[in-house]
Amino acid sequence: MGKGDVGFWVVTMLVLIGLISGSSAASSDDRQQRWRKAVLSGEITSSMMINRAGSSLVFPLHGNVYPAGYYNVTLSIGQPAKPYFLDVDTGSDLTWLQCDAPCRQCIEAPHPLYRPSNNLVICEDPLCASLQPPGVHNCQDPDQCDYEVEYADGGSSLGVLVKDVFVLNFTNGKRLNPLLALGCGYDQLPGRSNHPLDGILGLGRGISSIPSQLSSQGLVSNVIGHCLSGRGGGFLFFGEDIYDSSGVTWTPMSRDHLKHYSPGFAELIFDGKSTGIRNLLVVFDSGSSYTYLNAQAYQHLVFSLKRELSRKPISEALDDQTLPLCWKGKRPFKSIRDVKKYFKPFALVFKTSSGRSSKTQFEFSPEAYLIISSKGNACLGILNGTEVGLRDLNVIGDVSMLDRLVIYNNEKQMIGWAAASCDRLPKSKRNII
């Protein structure tokens, strides 16, 4: 190693030492600025950032598909840090909290409204630009970033982008307090689910998502995943040292649909046979409790299920309004085990880059598309997406991801899944798959 190499590593170590020291909000912000400058100047390379990451974050989840209709995570945010419940949403980028700025319109929340530290993100910041619609400039003041997000269920949030401290406990034992951008939402409209929430944890592919921000600071690799338990709860993780990729089914993320975690187009298979319905644009969305197919695919699926069930000892439960389509037996069902023998599996088979169907498929067993209602009936957790304005999107929601580890590897642009035990937080790669 020559003199130039020695000097390079001395500079690098000085930068790293400077970044590690201190834990206050001010020093955290200063560390991030020095880290960013070091990366831009070439003193720290991308491989060194990955080595520096080297650890993961694991968060317990609470909630269920039914009857709660959501999964949330508890994060400690602010100065001083306070706990907040956030819905886990891979279908959007922005993380926001209902905010006392003051609040014009806020919905019921589990905790007192978040009070920002007045660390505003300016309009010209790339994070702000990433949240604006193409060709639209929403900022009213150059010194702040105004945002507005709308969700498929009719909910929305209007506010300003700020930065604040997130208290994070890493799996390697370190506790860090990075400064991350989030929305201070002072005007909210509830969605159809209308459950109490402090805010949304945006886990999407954009640069404003929390995992993307953590990755840009060199704290974790840009890989996220979740494991939703069919018995309620589960866990969320950031980073790569949680799972063993050898047991995972992988498919590439679409390069044409960058706003979503999408494997692209798929063909609908029912009971192992082609339905002839192809070119279904599929996205994975943890913010959706149920799975949605477009009108054509939905109607074909319902027709196929009803045809199979016409010879079985169950009938439609017309008096159960839990979901659009429910079935009852001679006595109430206690679990899906009581009814799964009557229902056929189906699958979505993804296309290759050449447009042909591949062998990679996402399977829907009865456990992945049925729920047992409070009346003891089996209800179809697949809904007509066209009716709720999803247009051409076909959404794989929570009901179809239960008891599976689902991984979104933004480093390699791959989506993966595997059957897993989601009831306990993982301690190693070996105990979840």
C-alpha positions, 0 to 999 in steps of 0.5 A: 500500500503506497503513501496515497493509499495510506492517506486515503484511509487516514482521511476515511477513518477520520471521517468515520470517527467524526460520524460516530461521535456524539448522539445529540440531535445537533451532532446527528445532523452534523454527522449526516452532513459530513457523511454526505460530503464525504460520499460526494467527494469520493472519500467514502465509496459505496462499498464502504457504505455497505460495510458500514451498514452491516446491521439491520433493524427489526420492529414488532408489528401489531394488528391483523387483517380482520377485524382490525384491518391494518398492521402498525409499527411503533416508532419513537420520533422527535426531541424529546422522542415520543412513541407513535403508531404508524401504518406500514405501507409499502405502497407509498413513499412519504412517512407522515404524522398528524401534526400540531402545526396547528392542525386544521383537520385531524382524525382520531389518533392514539397519541397526542399530535406530533409537534415538529422541531421547526427543522423545515425541508426547503422547496429545492431539496430533492426529497421535496421534488420527489413528492411533487407530481410531474410538472407540478410545483406545489411550494408556496414558500421557497423555505418550506416544502408543501406536500399533498398525498392521496391514497386509493381508499380515499384518505389523504394528508396535507402538510409540510416536510420537516426533519426530526430525530428517529430513535433506532435500535440496530440488531448489532446493539447500536442505538442511533438517532438519525435525522430523517425527513417526514411529513407534518400533516395538519390536514387529513381526510380519513380513508374507508377503513377510518381506524385511529392512527398517528400517521403512515410509515412510507416504505416505497421505492422513492428517495423520500421513504424512510428505508431509502433515507437510511440507506443514503446515510449508510446506516442499512442496505436498502432492503425491507421486508415484513412477516405478517402473522395470520394470528395477528402481529408479526415483524418488519425489518430493514437490512439484509442480515435477517433472512436466508435468500436460498429459501426465497422465491425471487422475481425482478421488480419491473423497471417500467413501474417505478412507483410501486413494488411491482413484478410487472405483468402476470397470468391468472391460473385457477386450480393449476389451469390457465384462465386465459386472463393475462397482462395483469399488472401486479403490485405488492402493497402492505397498506392494503388489507385485502387483495384486489383484481381488476373486474375481468379477473375478479369476475372470472375468479368468482365464477370459478369459485362458485362453480366449484362450490355449487357441489359442496355443502356450503351456500352464500351467506347473503345476510353477512355484509363483512365482505361482498361475498361470504359463504356459510356452512351447516354450523359456523366455521371456527377457522379456515381449517374448517372450510379450506377443503371446499376451496381451490387454490389459484395463482399469478404467474409472472412474465419474463422480460421477453413477455412469456410466462415464467415458472415464478408464481405467487400462489393463493391457497385458501388461507391466502384469500379467505377470512372467517367473519364474526358470524362464522362465515368464510368471506372472500378477501379478494375484491373488485379493484375496478369498483374502487378506482384502482384502474388497471392495478391488481394489488396483492394485499395483507390477506395474501401475504400472511405467514410469508416473509416478503422481501423488497430488495431495492439493491438488487431490484428483486421481490421475494417471498417464502413461507415463514413463522411470523409469530416471533421476532427473528434472532438469526437467518435460520429461524424464520424460513 
